[in-house]
Amino acid sequence: MAKVSKRTRVRMPTLAEDKAITAAARSDPDALPLTRKQLAKMVPMKSPNR
């Protein structure tokens, strides 16, 4: 039986994919960028398993 990894693999986008994602996000009127005040209030998320 194959061993199942508990770690999620993350595949980073290529430069072209990243540019396409950024362009799509900027063209979406419902996807407003966060303000400096909102960014300042952000805290790292803690895993419930740690």
Number of C-alpha atoms within 10 A of each C-alpha: 3 4 5 6 7 6 6 6 7 6 6 8 11 9 9 9 11 12 12 13 12 11 11 11 14 13 10 9 7 8 10 10 10 9 8 8 8 9 10 9 7 8 7 5 6 7 6 5 4 4
